[in-house]
Amino acid sequence: MRRLGAGDAGCVTPPCYDRGGWKPGDGVFNAAAMSGYSRRLGRLLDAGRFPLVLGGDCSIVLGAALALNRRGRYGLAFLDGHSDFRHLGNSPRVGAAAGEDLALVTGRGQADLTDLDGRRPYVRDEDVAVLGIRDNDEALAELHGLGVPVWEVARLRADGPATATSAALRHLERDGVDGFWLHLDADILDPAVLPAVDSPDPGGLGHDELAALLTPLVASPSCVGLEVTVFDPDLDPDGALALALTDTLAAALAPALTPPRKE
């Protein structure tokens, strides 16, 4: 906050994570509580400022997507180590929303999460761009089949971050789309540089690569806010990993927040 000159908009307290008597076939864990939380988070975002939301897991994208859907047609820049696209069309069961959030915001899944206020889908398939998922992600072929542009790590490195983000922005800024939200899961980074996440799978990005992706995306006038999820401070007892992630975020965000100099 100090480095960006940001204000504190407050905290939306999440519900207790209670699986209770859940068993396979019961749907998403904690769905009723998550629905209420998503509405409360959405009201905070409706204040109209440029929000940076720090949250526990990827399910917080539901609140942002719902809030923006009330305003118009918004896209999603999905920066994540995983596609989070598990749904009953490609899996025998669902359970953890943090592995299903992209499927949920695009309308795949139970109505108490995907159709809040009758707004399914919160984001259309054609208004999503996915960057940074691992090369072996199980949903790659399905996303390509849906026409969702995807830059997995190998393609990102082959194309270069500048080319990838330029193409993603052309997709997200096209006529008919009112703007886009940016979702960032910290596990997009390789566990060699950031192991303090829930799913520290190898083959991720470095800090410099992530900053090169974030900087042009947040600088776009069409970017209306972003969220950062899945960093686990319990796995960072001395705070060194948090400092490195903060450095990357501040470096990427600062140019977009600095007014241009007058000639």
Backbone hydrogen bonds in HBPLUS format (Angstrom, degrees):
<---DONOR---> <-ACCEPTOR-->    atom                        ^
c    i                          cat <-CA-CA->   ^        H-A-AA   ^      H-
h    n   atom  resd res      DA  || num        DHA   H-A  angle D-A-AA Bond
n    s   type  num  typ     dist DA aas  dist angle  dist       angle   num
A0005-GLY N   A0001-MET O   2.90 MM   4  5.72 117.8  2.30 139.7 154.1     1
A0006-ALA N   A0001-MET O   2.93 MM   5  4.73 149.7  2.03 138.9 143.2     2
A0005-GLY N   A0002-ARG O   3.34 MM   3  5.14 147.3  2.46  93.8 103.0     3
A0022-TRP N   A0019-ARG O   2.81 MM   3  5.46 156.7  1.86 142.7 150.7     4
A0026-ASP N   A0023-LYS O   2.98 MM   3  5.78 147.1  2.09 153.2 156.6     5
A0029-PHE N   A0095-GLY O   2.66 MM  66  5.32 160.1  1.69 140.9 144.9     6
A0034-MET N   A0030-ASN O   2.97 MM   4  6.12 157.4  2.02 155.1 162.5     7
A0035-SER N   A0031-ALA O   2.88 MM   4  6.09 148.2  1.98 151.4 159.3     8
A0036-GLY N   A0032-ALA O   3.30 MM   4  6.64 161.5  2.34 148.5 151.5     9
A0037-TYR N   A0033-ALA O   3.00 MM   4  6.24 159.3  2.05 148.6 154.9    10
A0038-SER N   A0034-MET O   2.87 MM   4  6.01 157.4  1.92 147.7 153.4    11
A0039-ARG N   A0035-SER O   3.21 MM   4  6.51 154.6  2.28 146.6 152.3    12
A0040-ARG N   A0036-GLY O   3.12 MM   4  6.42 158.2  2.17 147.8 153.6    13
A0041-LEU N   A0037-TYR O   2.84 MM   4  6.09 165.9  1.86 159.7 163.3    14
A0042-GLY N   A0038-SER O   2.94 MM   4  6.01 153.0  2.02 140.8 148.8    15
A0043-ARG N   A0039-ARG O   3.09 MM   4  6.40 146.6  2.21 144.2 151.7    16
A0044-LEU N   A0040-ARG O   3.30 MM   4  6.68 149.7  2.39 144.1 151.5    17
A0044-LEU N   A0041-LEU O   3.11 MM   3  5.19 120.5  2.48  97.5 112.0    18
A0045-LEU N   A0041-LEU O   3.10 MM   4  6.46 153.9  2.17 149.7 157.0    19
A0046-ASP N   A0042-GLY O   2.97 MM   4  6.18 131.4  2.21 140.9 154.3    20
A0047-ALA N   A0044-LEU O   3.40 MM   3  5.99 164.4  2.42 113.5 115.7    21
A0048-GLY N   A0045-LEU O   3.48 MM   3  6.59 172.6  2.48 128.2 127.4    22
A0226-LEU N   A0051-PRO O   2.97 MM 175  6.35 162.6  2.00 161.9 166.8    23
A0053-VAL N   A0226-LEU O   2.90 MM 173  6.34 162.2  1.93 148.1 152.4    24
A0228-VAL N   A0053-VAL O   2.79 MM 175  6.23 154.2  1.86 165.8 172.1    25
A0055-GLY N   A0228-VAL O   3.04 MM 173  6.36 166.5  2.06 157.0 160.6    26
A0230-VAL N   A0056-GLY O   3.24 MM 174  5.36 143.8  2.38 107.8 118.0    27
A0060-ILE N   A0057-ASP O   3.30 MM   3  6.48 173.3  2.30 131.3 132.0    28
A0061-VAL N   A0058-CYS O   3.16 MM   3  6.05 173.2  2.17 124.9 127.0    29
A0062-LEU N   A0059-SER O   3.10 MM   3  5.88 163.7  2.13 121.3 125.4    30
A0063-GLY N   A0060-ILE O   3.17 MM   3  5.65 129.7  2.43 109.5 119.4    31
A0065-ALA N   A0061-VAL O   2.90 MM   4  5.99 166.3  1.92 153.1 157.5    32
A0066-LEU N   A0062-LEU O   2.95 MM   4  6.02 158.4  2.00 146.8 152.5    33
A0067-ALA N   A0063-GLY O   3.04 MM   4  6.19 163.9  2.07 145.9 150.5    34
A0068-LEU N   A0064-ALA O   2.99 MM   4  6.20 162.2  2.02 152.9 157.3    35
A0069-ASN N   A0065-ALA O   2.93 MM   4  6.00 149.6  2.02 142.4 151.2    36
A0070-ARG N   A0066-LEU O   3.21 MM   4  6.51 140.6  2.37 144.8 153.5    37
A0071-ARG N   A0068-LEU O   2.92 MM   3  5.14 136.0  2.11 102.5 115.2    38
A0072-GLY N   A0068-LEU O   3.12 MM   4  6.46 143.6  2.26 151.3 161.5    39
A0178-ASP N   A0073-ARG O   2.69 MM 105  5.51 155.4  1.75 165.3 174.2    40
A0075-GLY N   A0179-GLY O   2.81 MM 104  6.19 165.7  1.83 148.7 150.9    41
A0181-TRP N   A0075-GLY O   3.00 MM 106  6.30 157.6  2.05 138.4 137.9    42
A0076-LEU N   A0127-ASP O   2.91 MM  51  6.43 147.7  2.02 152.2 159.0    43
A0129-ALA N   A0076-LEU O   2.99 MM  53  6.40 155.4  2.05 164.0 163.8    44
A0077-ALA N   A0181-TRP O   2.83 MM 104  6.16 167.7  1.84 166.7 170.8    45
A0183-HIS N   A0077-ALA O   2.89 MM 106  6.14 168.3  1.90 165.0 168.5    46
A0078-PHE N   A0129-ALA O   2.77 MM  51  6.01 170.9  1.78 169.8 171.6    47
A0131-LEU N   A0078-PHE O   2.91 MM  53  6.15 164.6  1.94 147.1 149.7    48
A0079-LEU N   A0183-HIS O   2.81 MM 104  5.74 161.1  1.84 159.4 161.6    49
A0185-ASP N   A0079-LEU O   2.94 MM 106  6.39 156.3  2.00 156.3 164.1    50
A0080-ASP N   A0131-LEU O   3.29 MM  51  6.72 143.8  2.43 152.9 163.0    51
A0134-ARG N   A0081-GLY O   3.03 MM  53  5.70 150.0  2.12 139.2 133.1    52
A0102-LEU N   A0084-ASP O   3.03 MM  18  5.48 131.6  2.28 138.1 149.2    53
A0090-ASN N   A0087-HIS O   2.98 MM   3  5.71 162.0  2.02 121.9 127.1    54
A0091-SER N   A0087-HIS O   2.95 MM   4  5.82 120.3  2.31 149.3 165.0    55
A0099-GLY N   A0096-ALA O   3.00 MM   3  5.72 164.2  2.03 121.4 126.3    56
A0100-GLU N   A0097-ALA O   2.91 MM   3  4.75 161.5  1.94 106.1 111.2    57
A0101-ASP N   A0097-ALA O   2.94 MM   4  5.52 106.4  2.49 157.8 163.5    58
A0104-LEU N   A0100-GLU O   2.87 MM   4  6.13 154.7  1.94 153.7 162.2    59
A0105-VAL N   A0101-ASP O   2.96 MM   4  6.15 168.3  1.97 153.9 155.4    60
A0106-THR N   A0102-LEU O   3.29 MM   4  6.30 138.7  2.47 135.3 144.9    61
A0108-ARG N   A0103-ALA O   2.83 MM   5  5.12 160.1  1.86 153.7 148.1    62
A0107-GLY N   A0104-LEU O   2.97 MM   3  5.16 157.8  2.02 112.0 113.8    63
A0123-VAL N   A0105-VAL O   3.02 MM  18  5.87 152.9  2.09 155.7 152.8    64
A0113-LEU N   A0110-GLN O   3.09 MM   3  5.90 165.3  2.11 123.4 127.7    65
A0114-THR N   A0110-GLN O   2.97 MM   4  6.04 162.6  2.00 150.6 155.6    66
A0115-ASP N   A0111-ALA O   2.94 MM   4  4.77 150.6  2.03 128.3 130.3    67
A0118-GLY N   A0115-ASP O   2.99 MM   3  4.97 148.1  2.09 130.9 123.9    68
A0119-ARG N   A0116-LEU O   3.20 MM   3  5.91 147.5  2.31 118.4 124.3    69
A0127-ASP N   A0124-ARG O   2.91 MM   3  5.28 161.0  1.95 114.5 120.7    70
A0128-VAL N   A0125-ASP O   3.28 MM   3  5.71 147.5  2.39 124.4 121.2    71
A0130-VAL N   A0149-PRO O   2.99 MM  19  6.32 172.9  2.00 165.1 166.4    72
A0151-TRP N   A0130-VAL O   2.84 MM  21  6.23 153.5  1.91 150.5 159.4    73
A0132-GLY N   A0151-TRP O   2.82 MM  19  6.13 158.8  1.87 168.7 161.4    74
A0153-VAL N   A0133-ILE O   3.03 MM  20  6.12 147.9  2.14 167.4 168.4    75
A0137-ASP N   A0134-ARG O   3.24 MM   3  5.53 157.2  2.29 120.3 118.2    76
A0140-LEU N   A0137-ASP O   3.30 MM   3  5.71 169.8  2.31 116.8 118.6    77
A0143-LEU N   A0139-ALA O   2.92 MM   4  6.09 167.0  1.93 165.0 167.8    78
A0144-HIS N   A0140-LEU O   3.00 MM   4  6.24 163.6  2.02 154.3 159.0    79
A0145-GLY N   A0141-ALA O   2.93 MM   4  6.13 153.8  1.99 145.0 152.6    80
A0146-LEU N   A0142-GLU O   3.04 MM   4  6.34 135.1  2.25 142.5 154.2    81
A0146-LEU N   A0143-LEU O   3.13 MM   3  5.09 130.3  2.39  95.1 108.2    82
A0148-VAL N   A0143-LEU O   3.02 MM   5  5.35 154.8  2.09 159.7 152.7    83
A0147-GLY N   A0144-HIS O   2.99 MM   3  5.11 154.9  2.05 104.5 112.4    84
A0155-ARG N   A0152-GLU O   3.04 MM   3  5.39 113.4  2.50 107.3 122.8    85
A0156-LEU N   A0152-GLU O   2.82 MM   4  6.00 161.3  1.85 163.0 169.5    86
A0157-ARG N   A0153-VAL O   2.96 MM   4  6.20 161.7  2.00 154.6 158.3    87
A0158-ALA N   A0154-ALA O   2.97 MM   4  6.15 148.5  2.07 141.3 150.7    88
A0159-ASP N   A0155-ARG O   2.81 MM   4  5.92 168.6  1.82 155.7 158.2    89
A0160-GLY N   A0156-LEU O   2.69 MM   4  5.48 149.2  1.79 141.9 152.3    90
A0164-ALA N   A0160-GLY O   3.05 MM   4  6.26 167.9  2.07 159.9 163.8    91
A0165-THR N   A0161-PRO O   2.88 MM   4  5.96 170.5  1.89 153.5 156.1    92
A0166-SER N   A0162-ALA O   3.00 MM   4  6.04 153.2  2.08 141.2 149.1    93
A0167-ALA N   A0163-THR O   3.05 MM   4  6.23 161.0  2.09 148.5 153.0    94
A0168-ALA N   A0164-ALA O   2.90 MM   4  6.13 159.6  1.94 149.9 156.4    95
A0169-LEU N   A0165-THR O   2.84 MM   4  5.94 156.9  1.89 146.4 152.3    96
A0170-ARG N   A0166-SER O   3.00 MM   4  6.24 151.6  2.08 143.2 150.9    97
A0171-HIS N   A0167-ALA O   3.15 MM   4  6.40 149.2  2.24 143.6 151.4    98
A0172-LEU N   A0168-ALA O   2.90 MM   4  6.17 156.4  1.95 149.1 155.9    99
A0173-GLU N   A0169-LEU O   2.78 MM   4  5.61 144.6  1.91 149.6 155.9   100
A0177-VAL N   A0174-ARG O   3.26 MM   3  6.10 161.6  2.29 143.8 145.8   101
A0180-PHE N   A0222-SER O   2.82 MM  42  5.98 154.4  1.88 148.3 146.2   102
A0224-VAL N   A0180-PHE O   2.98 MM  44  6.05 164.1  2.00 158.7 163.0   103
A0182-LEU N   A0225-GLY O   2.99 MM  43  6.25 156.0  2.05 146.1 153.6   104
A0227-GLU N   A0182-LEU O   2.95 MM  45  6.50 144.6  2.08 159.4 170.5   105
A0184-LEU N   A0227-GLU O   2.95 MM  43  5.92 142.1  2.09 143.7 155.7   106
A0229-THR N   A0184-LEU O   2.95 MM  45  6.40 153.0  2.02 156.7 164.4   107
A0188-ILE N   A0185-ASP O   3.00 MM   3  5.98 154.4  2.07 130.6 132.4   108
A0186-ALA N   A0229-THR O   2.97 MM  43  6.10 177.6  1.97 162.5 162.4   109
A0189-LEU N   A0186-ALA O   3.16 MM   3  6.05 168.3  2.17 122.3 125.0   110
A0205-LEU N   A0188-ILE O   2.95 MM  17  6.17 169.9  1.96 152.8 151.1   111
A0190-ASP N   A0205-LEU O   2.79 MM  15  5.23 162.5  1.82 150.1 145.8   112
A0193-VAL N   A0190-ASP O   2.92 MM   3  5.73 154.4  1.98 124.2 130.1   113
A0194-LEU N   A0190-ASP O   2.92 MM   4  6.08 151.7  2.00 145.6 153.6   114
A0197-VAL N   A0195-PRO O   2.86 MM   2  5.69 139.0  2.03 104.1  92.8   115
A0232-ASP N   A0196-ALA O   2.81 MM  36  5.18 163.1  1.84 144.9 144.1   116
A0201-ASP N   A0199-SER O   2.84 MM   2  5.75 130.8  2.08 113.0  97.6   117
A0210-LEU N   A0206-GLY O   3.01 MM   4  6.32 157.9  2.06 153.3 159.7   118
A0211-ALA N   A0207-HIS O   2.93 MM   4  6.18 165.8  1.95 155.7 159.2   119
A0212-ALA N   A0208-ASP O   3.01 MM   4  6.20 150.0  2.10 142.4 150.5   120
A0213-LEU N   A0209-GLU O   3.15 MM   4  6.46 135.5  2.35 140.0 151.0   121
A0213-LEU N   A0210-LEU O   3.05 MM   3  5.15 131.2  2.30  99.0 112.2   122
A0214-LEU N   A0210-LEU O   2.91 MM   4  6.18 169.5  1.92 161.6 163.9   123
A0215-THR N   A0211-ALA O   3.00 MM   4  5.91 169.7  2.01 151.1 153.6   124
A0218-VAL N   A0214-LEU O   2.92 MM   4  6.04 173.5  1.93 175.3 173.3   125
A0219-ALA N   A0215-THR O   3.14 MM   4  6.13 138.2  2.32 138.9 150.5   126
A0220-SER N   A0217-LEU O   3.24 MM   3  5.48 152.3  2.32 102.5 110.4   127
A0223-CYS N   A0220-SER O   3.02 MM   3  5.44 161.4  2.06 114.2 119.9   128
A0235-LEU N   A0232-ASP O   3.02 MM   3  5.73 158.3  2.07 119.8 126.0   129
A0236-ASP N   A0233-PRO O   3.00 MM   3  4.95 158.7  2.05 110.6 111.6   130
A0239-GLY N   A0236-ASP O   3.08 MM   3  5.34 155.6  2.14 112.3 120.0   131
A0243-LEU N   A0239-GLY O   3.04 MM   4  6.25 153.1  2.12 146.6 153.8   132
A0244-ALA N   A0240-ALA O   3.10 MM   4  6.37 156.3  2.16 143.0 148.7   133
A0245-LEU N   A0241-LEU O   3.01 MM   4  6.25 159.7  2.05 148.9 154.2   134
A0246-THR N   A0242-ALA O   2.84 MM   4  5.99 157.3  1.89 147.6 154.5   135
A0247-ASP N   A0243-LEU O   2.87 MM   4  6.10 154.7  1.93 148.1 154.8   136
A0248-THR N   A0244-ALA O   3.13 MM   4  6.41 156.9  2.19 144.1 149.4   137
A0249-LEU N   A0245-LEU O   2.97 MM   4  6.25 164.1  1.99 153.4 157.4   138
A0250-ALA N   A0246-THR O   2.83 MM   4  5.95 168.9  1.84 155.9 159.4   139
A0251-ALA N   A0247-ASP O   2.92 MM   4  6.01 157.5  1.97 146.0 152.5   140
A0252-ALA N   A0248-THR O   3.08 MM   4  6.25 150.7  2.17 144.2 151.6   141
A0253-LEU N   A0249-LEU O   2.89 MM   4  6.02 155.4  1.95 153.0 159.9   142
A0254-ALA N   A0250-ALA O   2.92 MM   4  5.66 161.1  1.95 146.8 151.4   143
A0256-ALA N   A0253-LEU O   3.04 MM   3  5.55 126.0  2.34 113.8 127.0   144
A0257-LEU N   A0253-LEU O   3.27 MM   4  6.52 134.6  2.49 147.3 159.7   145
A0257-LEU N   A0254-ALA O   3.02 MM   3  5.15 136.4  2.22 102.6 115.2   146
A0258-THR N   A0254-ALA O   3.05 MM   4  6.10 121.9  2.40 151.8 166.4   147
